[in-house]
Amino acid sequence: AGGAGGGRRDACGARDTGAYKGMGDLRECFLCGRNGRGDRLERHHIFGAANRKLSDKYGLTVWLCGDRCHRNGEYSAHRNAETAAYLHRCGERKALEEGMTREEFKKLFGKDYL
């Protein structure tokens, strides 16, 4: 992870802005750092399906390049288990950084990804 743009980055590669609003506040692809020019950015719920609303509630969404990193690329979030697992770990880490306990996380999201 990582990518374009300066500034300090957290353990999952997201730029550390110093103020938490959500993982996807920065309008660049969380995985590759691109700005969406040529491949529109799309918001990805890290914990989807039944946990989609929880992802919204706790700010566990990220911006991804729509075609390349979100839906269709070889390593995209919806086609690559390793990428999905990486995002799950990042999402759980962010929830823990914001004060949720591992027990609370597991109760809400049904699994401990770390």
N, C-alpha and C positions, 0 to 999 in steps of 0.2 A: 504494500500500500504506500501511501505518500503521494507525491505527484507535484504538479505545478503549484506555484504560490509560495510565498515565504512564510516565516513565522514558525513558532514552536508547534510540534505535533505530538499528540498523545500516543499511547502504546499501540493503538490501532491505526495510526496514520492520519487521523482527522486533525485539522488545524485546531490548536488550543487557543481560543479567543479570550480566555480568562473569565468569560461569563457563560454559564450554561443556560441554553434555551432548548436545546435538542441536538441530536447528533447531526441532523441534516440542515443546520442553519446556513452553512456556507454553500453558496450556489456554485459548487464544482463537484465533479464526480468523486465520491468517497473512495473509489477503488483506483482510478487512474489519474485523477486531478484535472481532467479536461473541463472546459467551461461550457460545454454544450453546443458550441458552434459546429454545425455539420452533423451532429447527433444529439438531438434535443434531450435535455436532462429530464428524468422522471423520478418521482418520489417512490422509494421502495420501503415497504414496511418490513423491518427486519424479522419480526415475528408475525407471520401472516395467518391466513385462514381464521380460526377461532380466536386468535390472539391479535388480530388486526387492530381492534379498538384499543387494546392495551398498549400496542406500539404507539398509537396516536397519543393516548393519555400520558405516557411516560416519555414522549419525545424520542422514541426508538425507531426513527426513520432516517434514511439517508438519501441524498441525490445520487443517481447513477446515470451514465450515458444510456439512453433508452435502448438502442439496438445492441451496442457493443457490450456493455457491462450489466445491463438489467435483464434483457429478454433472450437475445439470440447468439451472442458471442460464445466461443468455446469455453470461456471462463466466467460466463455471466451468472448472476445470482440465481436465476431460475433454471439453469441448465448444468450447473457444476456444483456437486455436493461439497467440495472443499471450500469453494467461495461462500456458499450458504453457511457452512459451519464457521468460517472465519467471521462472517457478519454476526452470527449468533453469539460468538464469544465476545466480540466488540460490544454488542448490545447489552449483554449481561454485565460486562465490565463497567459500562457507562451507568447502568442502573445501580450497581454497587457503589460507584464513585459518588453518586447522588444521594446515598444514604440507605438504600434498600439493602436488607440482609440477604444472604444466600437462601435462607429458609423462606423468606417472603417471596423472593424471585421464583423459587421452585414451586411454591404454592400457586402463584399467579400464572406462571408460564408453563408449568407442568414438567419442567426438566431443568437440570443444572448443566449448562453448556461448557463450564470451565472444568 
